[in-house]
């Protein structure tokens, strides 16, 4: 609360500016949330692809193990194929890590936006 009547216009002006900024802040938060949801969707799609590849890798390993009993000469070739699959899987994990780093930046922006909005609400509460 203002301590004197003289401070009331300034306090009311600050409140009005804060209220005027709130739609922009909320719009920015909604855009940030939308971008986060898009990124999460992309991450889930990547995870689904990774799981399909892991399933394929496990099927390949099972076939390899059956073949090892029958054809010991081809074991080296199978190990090379398995190594290639593991390299591909590593590349997918690297891509996933890059996506997580981008998400970290978006989360920082989102938290900063929330903090800014909280300061606006605190200003309004103090003004009343």
N, CA, C and O atoms as a Tinker XYZ file with bonds, in Angstrom:
   512  protein
     1  N      0.844000   -1.182000    0.000000    73     2
     2  CA     0.000000    0.000000    0.000000    64     1     3
     3  C      0.888000    1.244000    0.000000    63     2     4     5
     4  O      1.925000    1.282000    0.662000    81     3
     5  N      0.463000    2.255000   -0.751000    73     3     6
     6  CA     1.237000    3.509000   -0.734000    64     5     7
     7  C      1.177000    4.136000    0.652000    63     6     8     9
     8  O      0.172000    4.037000    1.357000    81     7
     9  N      2.250000    4.767000    1.017000    73     7    10
    10  CA     2.292000    5.375000    2.341000    64     9    11
    11  C      1.628000    6.743000    2.337000    63    10    12    13
    12  O      1.127000    7.210000    3.360000    81    11
    13  N      1.632000    7.370000    1.179000    73    11    14
    14  CA     0.985000    8.680000    1.102000    64    13    15
    15  C      0.113000    8.719000   -0.129000    63    14    16    17
    16  O      0.266000    7.920000   -1.054000    81    15
    17  N     -0.789000    9.648000   -0.121000    73    15    18
    18  CA    -1.674000    9.843000   -1.274000    64    17    19
    19  C     -0.851000   10.211000   -2.501000    63    18    20    21
    20  O     -1.228000    9.872000   -3.623000    81    19
    21  N      0.272000   10.905000   -2.300000    73    19    22
    22  CA     1.119000   11.322000   -3.425000    64    21    23
    23  C      1.674000   10.124000   -4.193000    63    22    24    25
    24  O      1.917000   10.222000   -5.396000    81    23
    25  N      1.873000    9.019000   -3.524000    73    23    26
    26  CA     2.455000    7.842000   -4.172000    64    25    27
    27  C      1.418000    7.031000   -4.946000    63    26    28    29
    28  O      1.790000    6.197000   -5.772000    81    27
    29  N      0.155000    7.251000   -4.702000    73    27    30
    30  CA    -0.882000    6.432000   -5.346000    64    29    31
    31  C     -0.870000    6.514000   -6.871000    63    30    32    33
    32  O     -0.970000    5.466000   -7.510000    81    31
    33  N     -0.754000    7.681000   -7.496000    73    31    34
    34  CA    -0.733000    7.688000   -8.974000    64    33    35
    35  C      0.421000    6.871000   -9.548000    63    34    36    37
    36  O      0.257000    6.155000  -10.536000    81    35
    37  N      1.575000    6.983000   -8.927000    73    35    38
    38  CA     2.719000    6.220000   -9.407000    64    37    39
    39  C      2.473000    4.714000   -9.220000    63    38    40    41
    40  O      2.781000    3.917000  -10.107000    81    39
    41  N      1.926000    4.338000   -8.080000    73    39    42
    42  CA     1.622000    2.923000   -7.820000    64    41    43
    43  C      0.584000    2.413000   -8.809000    63    42    44    45
    44  O      0.725000    1.315000   -9.346000    81    43
    45  N     -0.444000    3.193000   -9.050000    73    43    46
    46  CA    -1.488000    2.790000  -10.010000    64    45    47
    47  C     -0.894000    2.697000  -11.408000    63    46    48    49
    48  O     -1.226000    1.779000  -12.158000    81    47
    49  N     -0.028000    3.628000  -11.767000    73    47    50
    50  CA     0.622000    3.578000  -13.082000    64    49    51
    51  C      1.463000    2.311000  -13.221000    63    50    52    53
    52  O      1.439000    1.661000  -14.267000    81    51
    53  N      2.202000    1.960000  -12.177000    73    51    54
    54  CA     3.002000    0.728000  -12.213000    64    53    55
    55  C      2.100000   -0.494000  -12.355000    63    54    56    57
    56  O      2.406000   -1.418000  -13.109000    81    55
    57  N      0.990000   -0.490000  -11.625000    73    55    58
    58  CA     0.051000   -1.619000  -11.722000    64    57    59
    59  C     -0.496000   -1.733000  -13.138000    63    58    60    61
    60  O     -0.575000   -2.835000  -13.683000    81    59
    61  N     -0.871000   -0.622000  -13.733000    73    59    62
    62  CA    -1.430000   -0.649000  -15.087000    64    61    63
    63  C     -0.391000   -1.118000  -16.101000    63    62    64    65
    64  O     -0.721000   -1.871000  -17.016000    81    63
    65  N      0.858000   -0.683000  -15.951000    73    63    66
    66  CA     1.908000   -1.164000  -16.854000    64    65    67
    67  C      2.120000   -2.667000  -16.698000    63    66    68    69
    68  O      2.296000   -3.390000  -17.679000    81    67
    69  N      2.102000   -3.117000  -15.458000    73    67    70
    70  CA     2.264000   -4.557000  -15.205000    64    69    71
    71  C      1.107000   -5.336000  -15.818000    63    70    72    73
    72  O      1.320000   -6.360000  -16.467000    81    71
    73  N     -0.095000   -4.863000  -15.618000    73    71    74
    74  CA    -1.274000   -5.531000  -16.192000    64    73    75
    75  C     -1.212000   -5.486000  -17.711000    63    74    76    77
    76  O     -1.589000   -6.453000  -18.372000    81    75
    77  N     -0.737000   -4.369000  -18.278000    73    75    78
    78  CA    -0.618000   -4.246000  -19.732000    64    77    79
    79  C      0.381000   -5.258000  -20.291000    63    78    80    81
    80  O      0.198000   -5.750000  -21.405000    81    79
    81  N      1.423000   -5.574000  -19.542000    73    79    82
    82  CA     2.448000   -6.513000  -20.007000    64    81    83
    83  C      2.013000   -7.968000  -19.871000    63    82    84    85
    84  O      2.580000   -8.841000  -20.527000    81    83
    85  N      1.028000   -8.239000  -19.038000    73    83    86
    86  CA     0.651000   -9.633000  -18.769000    64    85    87
    87  C      0.202000  -10.398000  -20.013000    63    86    88    89
    88  O      0.620000  -11.545000  -20.171000    81    87
    89  N     -0.626000   -9.840000  -20.913000    73    87    90
    90  CA    -1.003000  -10.631000  -22.105000    64    89    91
    91  C      0.205000  -11.025000  -22.950000    63    90    92    93
    92  O      0.266000  -12.140000  -23.469000    81    91
    93  N      1.168000  -10.109000  -23.087000    73    91    94
    94  CA     2.373000  -10.450000  -23.856000    64    93    95
    95  C      3.162000  -11.549000  -23.151000    63    94    96    97
    96  O      3.660000  -12.477000  -23.789000    81    95
    97  N      3.268000  -11.434000  -21.836000    73    95    98
    98  CA     3.991000  -12.458000  -21.074000    64    97    99
    99  C      3.298000  -13.805000  -21.207000    63    98   100   101
   100  O      3.951000  -14.825000  -21.428000    81    99
   101  N      1.986000  -13.810000  -21.075000    73    99   102
   102  CA     1.225000  -15.061000  -21.198000    64   101   103
   103  C      1.351000  -15.605000  -22.613000    63   102   104   105
   104  O      1.519000  -16.811000  -22.795000    81   103
   105  N      1.272000  -14.736000  -23.617000    73   103   106
   106  CA     1.415000  -15.188000  -25.008000    64   105   107
   107  C      2.791000  -15.808000  -25.227000    63   106   108   109
   108  O      2.919000  -16.844000  -25.880000    81   107
   109  N      3.807000  -15.172000  -24.683000    73   107   110
   110  CA     5.168000  -15.713000  -24.807000    64   109   111
   111  C      5.269000  -17.069000  -24.112000    63   110   112   113
   112  O      5.893000  -17.992000  -24.634000    81   111
   113  N      4.655000  -17.187000  -22.935000    73   111   114
   114  CA     4.666000  -18.472000  -22.220000    64   113   115
   115  C      3.964000  -19.546000  -23.049000    63   114   116   117
   116  O      4.446000  -20.675000  -23.141000    81   115
   117  N      2.831000  -19.200000  -23.647000    73   115   118
   118  CA     2.096000  -20.182000  -24.452000    64   117   119
   119  C      2.909000  -20.602000  -25.672000    63   118   120   121
   120  O      2.917000  -21.777000  -26.038000    81   119
   121  N      3.595000  -19.642000  -26.308000    73   119   122
   122  CA     4.443000  -20.004000  -27.444000    64   121   123
   123  C      5.584000  -20.915000  -27.001000    63   122   124   125
   124  O      5.937000  -21.866000  -27.699000    81   123
   125  N      6.152000  -20.621000  -25.844000    73   123   126
   126  CA     7.231000  -21.462000  -25.317000    64   125   127
   127  C      6.716000  -22.864000  -25.018000    63   126   128   129
   128  O      7.373000  -23.851000  -25.350000    81   127
   129  N      5.548000  -22.957000  -24.396000    73   127   130
   130  CA     4.954000  -24.266000  -24.101000    64   129   131
   131  C      4.678000  -25.013000  -25.394000    63   130   132   133
   132  O      4.942000  -26.212000  -25.482000    81   131
   133  N      4.147000  -24.320000  -26.403000    73   131   134
   134  CA     3.870000  -24.968000  -27.690000    64   133   135
   135  C      5.156000  -25.520000  -28.298000    63   134   136   137
   136  O      5.179000  -26.647000  -28.792000    81   135
   137  N      6.219000  -24.729000  -28.261000    73   135   138
   138  CA     7.502000  -25.188000  -28.803000    64   137   139
   139  C      8.025000  -26.382000  -28.013000    63   138   140   141
   140  O      8.568000  -27.325000  -28.589000    81   139
   141  N      7.861000  -26.338000  -26.690000    73   139   142
   142  CA     8.300000  -27.467000  -25.866000    64   141   143
   143  C      7.520000  -28.725000  -26.230000    63   142   144   145
   144  O      8.098000  -29.807000  -26.333000    81   143
   145  N      6.214000  -28.588000  -26.425000    73   143   146
   146  CA     5.399000  -29.752000  -26.782000    64   145   147
   147  C      5.803000  -30.299000  -28.143000    63   146   148   149
   148  O      5.830000  -31.515000  -28.338000    81   147
   149  N      6.114000  -29.421000  -29.078000    73   147   150
   150  CA     6.576000  -29.886000  -30.392000    64   149   151
   151  C      7.897000  -30.647000  -30.256000    63   150   152   153
   152  O      8.095000  -31.688000  -30.883000    81   151
   153  N      8.789000  -30.116000  -29.434000    73   151   154
   154  CA    10.072000  -30.780000  -29.237000    64   153   155
   155  C      9.887000  -32.122000  -28.541000    63   154   156   157
   156  O     10.528000  -33.108000  -28.904000    81   155
   157  N      9.011000  -32.157000  -27.541000    73   155   158
   158  CA     8.734000  -33.423000  -26.851000    64   157   159
   159  C      8.153000  -34.427000  -27.832000    63   158   160   161
   160  O      8.516000  -35.603000  -27.803000    81   159
   161  N      7.246000  -33.970000  -28.710000    73   159   162
   162  CA     6.681000  -34.865000  -29.725000    64   161   163
   163  C      7.791000  -35.411000  -30.617000    63   162   164   165
   164  O      7.828000  -36.603000  -30.920000    81   163
   165  N      8.685000  -34.533000  -31.028000    73   163   166
   166  CA     9.811000  -34.962000  -31.867000    64   165   167
   167  C     10.697000  -35.954000  -31.112000    63   166   168   169
   168  O     11.157000  -36.942000  -31.684000    81   167
   169  N     10.935000  -35.688000  -29.829000    73   167   170
   170  CA    11.735000  -36.607000  -29.025000    64   169   171
   171  C     11.062000  -37.974000  -28.932000    63   170   172   173
   172  O     11.721000  -39.006000  -29.057000    81   171
   173  N      9.742000  -37.975000  -28.712000    73   171   174
   174  CA     9.027000  -39.249000  -28.603000    64   173   175
   175  C      9.079000  -40.015000  -29.915000    63   174   176   177
   176  O      9.201000  -41.240000  -29.920000    81   175
   177  N      8.987000  -39.299000  -31.022000    73   175   178
   178  CA     9.101000  -39.974000  -32.319000    64   177   179
   179  C     10.497000  -40.577000  -32.487000    63   178   180   181
   180  O     10.650000  -41.691000  -32.989000    81   179
   181  N     11.507000  -39.824000  -32.061000    73   179   182
   182  CA    12.877000  -40.334000  -32.147000    64   181   183
   183  C     13.055000  -41.548000  -31.242000    63   182   184   185
   184  O     13.687000  -42.531000  -31.630000    81   183
   185  N     12.501000  -41.478000  -30.044000    73   183   186
   186  CA    12.584000  -42.613000  -29.126000    64   185   187
   187  C     11.890000  -43.828000  -29.731000    63   186   188   189
   188  O     12.393000  -44.947000  -29.622000    81   187
   189  N     10.731000  -43.616000  -30.371000    73   187   190
   190  CA    10.027000  -44.736000  -31.008000    64   189   191
   191  C     10.898000  -45.355000  -32.100000    63   190   192   193
   192  O     10.974000  -46.577000  -32.220000    81   191
   193  N     11.558000  -44.503000  -32.898000    73   191   194
   194  CA    12.467000  -45.031000  -33.924000    64   193   195
   195  C     13.614000  -45.802000  -33.282000    63   194   196   197
   196  O     14.008000  -46.867000  -33.759000    81   195
   197  N     14.142000  -45.251000  -32.197000    73   195   198
   198  CA    15.232000  -45.939000  -31.508000    64   197   199
   199  C     14.773000  -47.297000  -30.985000    63   198   200   201
   200  O     15.502000  -48.283000  -31.090000    81   199
   201  N     13.566000  -47.348000  -30.423000    73   199   202
   202  CA    13.060000  -48.619000  -29.900000    64   201   203
   203  C     12.855000  -49.628000  -31.022000    63   202   204   205
   204  O     13.123000  -50.817000  -30.850000    81   203
   205  N     12.379000  -49.151000  -32.175000    73   203   206
   206  CA    12.234000  -50.067000  -33.311000    64   205   207
   207  C     13.599000  -50.594000  -33.739000    63   206   208   209
   208  O     13.750000  -51.772000  -34.065000    81   207
   209  N     14.596000  -49.702000  -33.734000    73   207   210
   210  CA    15.938000  -50.143000  -34.118000    64   209   211
   211  C     16.499000  -51.122000  -33.085000    63   210   212   213
   212  O     17.140000  -52.108000  -33.450000    81   211
   213  N     16.262000  -50.854000  -31.802000    73   211   214
   214  CA    16.719000  -51.781000  -30.761000    64   213   215
   215  C     16.050000  -53.138000  -30.937000    63   214   216   217
   216  O     16.700000  -54.176000  -30.813000    81   215
   217  N     14.754000  -53.129000  -31.227000    73   215   218
   218  CA    14.044000  -54.384000  -31.481000    64   217   219
   219  C     14.691000  -55.125000  -32.646000    63   218   220   221
   220  O     14.918000  -56.333000  -32.582000    81   219
   221  N     14.983000  -54.383000  -33.706000    73   219   222
   222  CA    15.633000  -55.002000  -34.864000    64   221   223
   223  C     17.013000  -55.536000  -34.485000    63   222   224   225
   224  O     17.409000  -56.620000  -34.916000    81   223
   225  N     17.739000  -54.767000  -33.677000    73   223   226
   226  CA    19.060000  -55.225000  -33.245000    64   225   227
   227  C     18.953000  -56.517000  -32.442000    63   226   228   229
   228  O     19.743000  -57.440000  -32.640000    81   227
   229  N     17.977000  -56.585000  -31.536000    73   227   230
   230  CA    17.815000  -57.793000  -30.725000    64   229   231
   231  C     17.437000  -58.990000  -31.588000    63   230   232   233
   232  O     17.904000  -60.105000  -31.357000    81   231
   233  N     16.591000  -58.751000  -32.583000    73   231   234
   234  CA    16.244000  -59.840000  -33.507000    64   233   235
   235  C     17.487000  -60.297000  -34.271000    63   234   236   237
   236  O     17.706000  -61.492000  -34.472000    81   235
   237  N     18.288000  -59.330000  -34.687000    73   235   238
   238  CA    19.518000  -59.668000  -35.408000    64   237   239
   239  C     20.472000  -60.452000  -34.509000    63   238   240   241
   240  O     21.087000  -61.426000  -34.944000    81   239
   241  N     20.590000  -60.022000  -33.265000    73   239   242
   242  CA    21.458000  -60.743000  -32.328000    64   241   243
   243  C     20.974000  -62.181000  -32.157000    63   242   244   245
   244  O     21.781000  -63.111000  -32.145000    81   243
   245  N     19.664000  -62.366000  -32.026000    73   243   246
   246  CA    19.123000  -63.723000  -31.879000    64   245   247
   247  C     19.459000  -64.570000  -33.102000    63   246   248   249
   248  O     19.855000  -65.729000  -32.976000    81   247
   249  N     19.298000  -63.977000  -34.297000    73   247   250
   250  CA    19.656000  -64.712000  -35.522000    64   249   251
   251  C     21.147000  -65.020000  -35.542000    63   250   252   253
   252  O     21.567000  -66.110000  -35.929000    81   251
   253  N     21.938000  -64.037000  -35.116000    73   251   254
   254  CA    23.385000  -64.244000  -35.102000    64   253   255
   255  C     23.759000  -65.396000  -34.176000    63   254   256   257
   256  O     24.601000  -66.226000  -34.517000    81   255
   257  N     23.138000  -65.443000  -33.018000    73   255   258
   258  CA    23.468000  -66.508000  -32.070000    64   257   259
   259  C     23.080000  -67.885000  -32.611000    63   258   260   261
   260  O     23.789000  -68.869000  -32.397000    81   259
   261  N     21.955000  -67.942000  -33.309000    73   259   262
   262  CA    21.566000  -69.224000  -33.924000    64   261   263
   263  C     22.562000  -69.622000  -35.011000    63   262   264   265
   264  O     22.913000  -70.793000  -35.153000    81   263
   265  N     23.006000  -68.633000  -35.770000    73   263   266
   266  CA    23.924000  -68.919000  -36.874000    64   265   267
   267  C     25.306000  -69.314000  -36.367000    63   266   268   269
   268  O     25.999000  -70.112000  -36.998000    81   267
   269  N     25.704000  -68.754000  -35.229000    73   267   270
   270  CA    27.032000  -69.067000  -34.679000    64   269   271
   271  C     27.185000  -70.575000  -34.494000    63   270   272   273
   272  O     28.236000  -71.145000  -34.784000    81   271
   273  N     26.131000  -71.203000  -34.012000    73   271   274
   274  CA    26.202000  -72.655000  -33.816000    64   273   275
   275  C     26.367000  -73.394000  -35.139000    63   274   276   277
   276  O     27.009000  -74.443000  -35.190000    81   275
   277  N     25.801000  -72.858000  -36.190000    73   275   278
   278  CA    25.816000  -73.555000  -37.480000    64   277   279
   279  C     27.024000  -73.197000  -38.332000    63   278   280   281
   280  O     27.559000  -74.058000  -39.032000    81   279
   281  N     27.458000  -71.957000  -38.287000    73   279   282
   282  CA    28.502000  -71.515000  -39.221000    64   281   283
   283  C     29.533000  -70.647000  -38.508000    63   282   284   285
   284  O     29.447000  -69.421000  -38.575000    81   283
   285  N     30.490000  -71.241000  -37.837000    73   283   286
   286  CA    31.486000  -70.453000  -37.104000    64   285   287
   287  C     32.297000  -69.514000  -37.992000    63   286   288   289
   288  O     32.793000  -68.496000  -37.508000    81   287
   289  N     32.446000  -69.832000  -39.291000    73   287   290
   290  CA    33.255000  -68.973000  -40.174000    64   289   291
   291  C     32.644000  -67.580000  -40.331000    63   290   292   293
   292  O     33.369000  -66.602000  -40.515000    81   291
   293  N     31.321000  -67.486000  -40.259000    73   291   294
   294  CA    30.676000  -66.185000  -40.510000    64   293   295
   295  C     30.596000  -65.315000  -39.257000    63   294   296   297
   296  O     30.047000  -64.214000  -39.304000    81   295
   297  N     31.125000  -65.788000  -38.164000    73   295   298
   298  CA    31.024000  -65.043000  -36.912000    64   297   299
   299  C     31.653000  -63.648000  -37.018000    63   298   300   301
   300  O     31.089000  -62.672000  -36.523000    81   299
   301  N     32.806000  -63.558000  -37.655000    73   299   302
   302  CA    33.467000  -62.256000  -37.808000    64   301   303
   303  C     32.605000  -61.262000  -38.576000    63   302   304   305
   304  O     32.522000  -60.091000  -38.206000    81   303
   305  N     31.966000  -61.727000  -39.644000    73   303   306
   306  CA    31.089000  -60.847000  -40.428000    64   305   307
   307  C     29.898000  -60.383000  -39.590000    63   306   308   309
   308  O     29.485000  -59.226000  -39.650000    81   307
   309  N     29.368000  -61.305000  -38.819000    73   307   310
   310  CA    28.236000  -60.928000  -37.965000    64   309   311
   311  C     28.658000  -59.892000  -36.932000    63   310   312   313
   312  O     27.908000  -58.960000  -36.643000    81   311
   313  N     29.838000  -60.047000  -36.384000    73   311   314
   314  CA    30.312000  -59.061000  -35.411000    64   313   315
   315  C     30.485000  -57.691000  -36.059000    63   314   316   317
   316  O     30.179000  -56.670000  -35.444000    81   315
   317  N     30.973000  -57.666000  -37.296000    73   315   318
   318  CA    31.095000  -56.381000  -38.000000    64   317   319
   319  C     29.716000  -55.747000  -38.197000    63   318   320   321
   320  O     29.543000  -54.546000  -37.989000    81   319
   321  N     28.739000  -56.562000  -38.597000    73   319   322
   322  CA    27.376000  -56.043000  -38.786000    64   321   323
   323  C     26.833000  -55.503000  -37.465000    63   322   324   325
   324  O     26.240000  -54.425000  -37.418000    81   323
   325  N     27.040000  -56.256000  -36.414000    73   323   326
   326  CA    26.582000  -55.815000  -35.097000    64   325   327
   327  C     27.270000  -54.507000  -34.702000    63   326   328   329
   328  O     26.634000  -53.617000  -34.137000    81   327
   329  N     28.559000  -54.389000  -34.995000    73   327   330
   330  CA    29.289000  -53.152000  -34.708000    64   329   331
   331  C     28.702000  -51.966000  -35.465000    63   330   332   333
   332  O     28.585000  -50.871000  -34.915000    81   331
   333  N     28.332000  -52.183000  -36.722000    73   331   334
   334  CA    27.702000  -51.113000  -37.502000    64   333   335
   335  C     26.373000  -50.714000  -36.878000    63   334   336   337
   336  O     26.047000  -49.530000  -36.797000    81   335
   337  N     25.613000  -51.699000  -36.441000    73   335   338
   338  CA    24.333000  -51.392000  -35.797000    64   337   339
   339  C     24.558000  -50.599000  -34.515000    63   338   340   341
   340  O     23.819000  -49.656000  -34.232000    81   339
   341  N     25.563000  -50.970000  -33.748000    73   339   342
   342  CA    25.859000  -50.233000  -32.517000    64   341   343
   343  C     26.303000  -48.806000  -32.822000    63   342   344   345
   344  O     25.948000  -47.878000  -32.095000    81   343
   345  N     27.080000  -48.621000  -33.898000    73   343   346
   346  CA    27.477000  -47.261000  -34.289000    64   345   347
   347  C     26.241000  -46.436000  -34.653000    63   346   348   349
   348  O     26.125000  -45.275000  -34.259000    81   347
   349  N     25.324000  -47.041000  -35.405000    73   347   350
   350  CA    24.088000  -46.339000  -35.768000    64   349   351
   351  C     23.305000  -45.969000  -34.517000    63   350   352   353
   352  O     22.783000  -44.860000  -34.403000    81   351
   353  N     23.229000  -46.899000  -33.589000    73   351   354
   354  CA    22.528000  -46.640000  -32.334000    64   353   355
   355  C     23.209000  -45.495000  -31.577000    63   354   356   357
   356  O     22.532000  -44.646000  -30.998000    81   355
   357  N     24.532000  -45.471000  -31.580000    73   355   358
   358  CA    25.269000  -44.381000  -30.935000    64   357   359
   359  C     24.962000  -43.033000  -31.571000    63   358   360   361
   360  O     24.827000  -42.030000  -30.871000    81   359
   361  N     24.850000  -43.005000  -32.899000    73   359   362
   362  CA    24.499000  -41.762000  -33.590000    64   361   363
   363  C     23.103000  -41.308000  -33.180000    63   362   364   365
   364  O     22.868000  -40.116000  -32.980000    81   363
   365  N     22.182000  -42.253000  -33.055000    73   363   366
   366  CA    20.831000  -41.894000  -32.620000    64   365   367
   367  C     20.858000  -41.329000  -31.205000    63   366   368   369
   368  O     20.166000  -40.351000  -30.919000    81   367
   369  N     21.641000  -41.925000  -30.321000    73   367   370
   370  CA    21.749000  -41.414000  -28.953000    64   369   371
   371  C     22.361000  -40.019000  -28.943000    63   370   372   373
   372  O     21.951000  -39.172000  -28.148000    81   371
   373  N     23.343000  -39.767000  -29.820000    73   371   374
   374  CA    23.939000  -38.440000  -29.921000    64   373   375
   375  C     22.879000  -37.422000  -30.349000    63   374   376   377
   376  O     22.799000  -36.328000  -29.789000    81   375
   377  N     22.069000  -37.788000  -31.342000    73   375   378
   378  CA    20.992000  -36.904000  -31.800000    64   377   379
   379  C     20.014000  -36.628000  -30.666000    63   378   380   381
   380  O     19.573000  -35.495000  -30.473000    81   379
   381  N     19.684000  -37.670000  -29.924000    73   379   382
   382  CA    18.773000  -37.524000  -28.798000    64   381   383
   383  C     19.376000  -36.580000  -27.759000    63   382   384   385
   384  O     18.661000  -35.752000  -27.194000    81   383
   385  N     20.666000  -36.690000  -27.502000    73   383   386
   386  CA    21.341000  -35.797000  -26.564000    64   385   387
   387  C     21.287000  -34.346000  -27.022000    63   386   388   389
   388  O     21.096000  -33.441000  -26.209000    81   387
   389  N     21.455000  -34.122000  -28.321000    73   387   390
   390  CA    21.356000  -32.759000  -28.856000    64   389   391
   391  C     19.953000  -32.209000  -28.652000    63   390   392   393
   392  O     19.784000  -31.038000  -28.313000    81   391
   393  N     18.947000  -33.051000  -28.859000    73   391   394
   394  CA    17.569000  -32.610000  -28.637000    64   393   395
   395  C     17.366000  -32.237000  -27.171000    63   394   396   397
   396  O     16.705000  -31.243000  -26.871000    81   395
   397  N     17.926000  -33.022000  -26.261000    73   395   398
   398  CA    17.796000  -32.719000  -24.836000    64   397   399
   399  C     18.480000  -31.400000  -24.499000    63   398   400   401
   400  O     17.983000  -30.646000  -23.662000    81   399
   401  N     19.612000  -31.108000  -25.140000    73   399   402
   402  CA    20.286000  -29.827000  -24.887000    64   401   403
   403  C     19.411000  -28.661000  -25.366000    63   402   404   405
   404  O     19.330000  -27.632000  -24.696000    81   403
   405  N     18.757000  -28.822000  -26.521000    73   403   406
   406  CA    17.851000  -27.766000  -26.996000    64   405   407
   407  C     16.693000  -27.597000  -26.020000    63   406   408   409
   408  O     16.272000  -26.475000  -25.737000    81   407
   409  N     16.181000  -28.711000  -25.506000    73   407   410
   410  CA    15.078000  -28.652000  -24.547000    64   409   411
   411  C     15.504000  -27.928000  -23.281000    63   410   412   413
   412  O     14.716000  -27.191000  -22.688000    81   411
   413  N     16.753000  -28.136000  -22.862000    73   411   414
   414  CA    17.240000  -27.465000  -21.667000    64   413   415
   415  C     17.165000  -25.952000  -21.867000    63   414   416   417
   416  O     16.752000  -25.224000  -20.965000    81   415
   417  N     17.564000  -25.481000  -23.051000    73   415   418
   418  CA    17.514000  -24.045000  -23.317000    64   417   419
   419  C     16.069000  -23.553000  -23.312000    63   418   420   421
   420  O     15.779000  -22.483000  -22.778000    81   419
   421  N     15.153000  -24.337000  -23.911000    73   419   422
   422  CA    13.752000  -23.925000  -23.916000    64   421   423
   423  C     13.186000  -23.902000  -22.502000    63   422   424   425
   424  O     12.406000  -23.012000  -22.164000    81   423
   425  N     13.570000  -24.869000  -21.674000    73   423   426
   426  CA    13.099000  -24.895000  -20.294000    64   425   427
   427  C     13.630000  -23.681000  -19.529000    63   426   428   429
   428  O     12.920000  -23.108000  -18.703000    81   427
   429  N     14.872000  -23.290000  -19.801000    73   427   430
   430  CA    15.413000  -22.099000  -19.142000    64   429   431
   431  C     14.602000  -20.860000  -19.540000    63   430   432   433
   432  O     14.282000  -20.022000  -18.697000    81   431
   433  N     14.277000  -20.755000  -20.830000    73   431   434
   434  CA    13.470000  -19.627000  -21.305000    64   433   435
   435  C     12.103000  -19.644000  -20.643000    63   434   436   437
   436  O     11.600000  -18.611000  -20.201000    81   435
   437  N     11.511000  -20.822000  -20.581000    73   435   438
   438  CA    10.184000  -20.974000  -19.988000    64   437   439
   439  C     10.220000  -20.583000  -18.510000    63   438   440   441
   440  O      9.345000  -19.853000  -18.045000    81   439
   441  N     11.224000  -21.062000  -17.768000    73   439   442
   442  CA    11.332000  -20.738000  -16.346000    64   441   443
   443  C     11.560000  -19.239000  -16.158000    63   442   444   445
   444  O     11.014000  -18.635000  -15.234000    81   443
   445  N     12.358000  -18.649000  -17.026000    73   443   446
   446  CA    12.587000  -17.210000  -16.957000    64   445   447
   447  C     11.281000  -16.457000  -17.182000    63   446   448   449
   448  O     11.005000  -15.461000  -16.514000    81   447
   449  N     10.485000  -16.940000  -18.125000    73   447   450
   450  CA     9.189000  -16.327000  -18.402000    64   449   451
   451  C      8.269000  -16.464000  -17.195000    63   450   452   453
   452  O      7.578000  -15.515000  -16.826000    81   451
   453  N      8.260000  -17.648000  -16.581000    73   451   454
   454  CA     7.435000  -17.859000  -15.391000    64   453   455
   455  C      7.884000  -16.937000  -14.262000    63   454   456   457
   456  O      7.054000  -16.361000  -13.558000    81   455
   457  N      9.184000  -16.799000  -14.092000    73   455   458
   458  CA     9.718000  -15.940000  -13.049000    64   457   459
   459  C      9.303000  -14.494000  -13.301000    63   458   460   461
   460  O      8.927000  -13.783000  -12.370000    81   459
   461  N      9.370000  -14.063000  -14.543000    73   459   462
   462  CA     8.964000  -12.709000  -14.906000    64   461   463
   463  C      7.490000  -12.499000  -14.600000    63   462   464   465
   464  O      7.102000  -11.456000  -14.074000    81   463
   465  N      6.668000  -13.492000  -14.929000    73   463   466
   466  CA     5.236000  -13.399000  -14.668000    64   465   467
   467  C      4.981000  -13.352000  -13.165000    63   466   468   469
   468  O      4.108000  -12.617000  -12.703000    81   467
   469  N      5.741000  -14.133000  -12.404000    73   467   470
   470  CA     5.590000  -14.123000  -10.951000    64   469   471
   471  C      5.923000  -12.759000  -10.374000    63   470   472   473
   472  O      5.272000  -12.314000   -9.428000    81   471
   473  N      6.930000  -12.085000  -10.927000    73   471   474
   474  CA     7.287000  -10.744000  -10.463000    64   473   475
   475  C      6.155000   -9.764000  -10.759000    63   474   476   477
   476  O      5.867000   -8.875000   -9.957000    81   475
   477  N      5.509000   -9.935000  -11.932000    73   475   478
   478  CA     4.378000   -9.065000  -12.280000    64   477   479
   479  C      3.259000   -9.244000  -11.265000    63   478   480   481
   480  O      2.694000   -8.264000  -10.779000    81   479
   481  N      2.939000  -10.495000  -10.945000    73   479   482
   482  CA     1.863000  -10.769000   -9.993000    64   481   483
   483  C      2.226000  -10.247000   -8.608000    63   482   484   485
   484  O      1.363000   -9.735000   -7.895000    81   483
   485  N      3.497000  -10.372000   -8.221000    73   483   486
   486  CA     3.943000   -9.874000   -6.935000    64   485   487
   487  C      3.809000   -8.355000   -6.890000    63   486   488   489
   488  O      3.415000   -7.804000   -5.862000    81   487
   489  N      4.127000   -7.677000   -7.975000    73   487   490
   490  CA     3.992000   -6.222000   -8.048000    64   489   491
   491  C      2.537000   -5.813000   -7.859000    63   490   492   493
   492  O      2.240000   -4.852000   -7.149000    81   491
   493  N      1.630000   -6.553000   -8.503000    73   491   494
   494  CA     0.196000   -6.246000   -8.371000    64   493   495
   495  C     -0.243000   -6.452000   -6.926000    63   494   496   497
   496  O     -0.964000   -5.624000   -6.369000    81   495
   497  N      0.191000   -7.560000   -6.317000    73   495   498
   498  CA    -0.205000   -7.860000   -4.943000    64   497   499
   499  C      0.312000   -6.780000   -3.994000    63   498   500   501
   500  O     -0.410000   -6.338000   -3.101000    81   499
   501  N      1.546000   -6.360000   -4.184000    73   499   502
   502  CA     2.132000   -5.328000   -3.327000    64   501   503
   503  C      1.389000   -4.007000   -3.520000    63   502   504   505
   504  O      1.188000   -3.252000   -2.569000    81   503
   505  N      0.987000   -3.739000   -4.750000    73   503   506
   506  CA     0.309000   -2.480000   -5.042000    64   505   507
   507  C     -1.039000   -2.401000   -4.343000    63   506   508   509
   508  O     -1.462000   -1.317000   -3.942000    81   507
   509  N     -1.703000   -3.501000   -4.194000    73   507   510
   510  CA    -3.005000   -3.491000   -3.528000    64   509   511
   511  C     -2.807000   -3.607000   -2.031000    63   510   512
   512  O     -3.781000   -3.618000   -1.278000    81   511
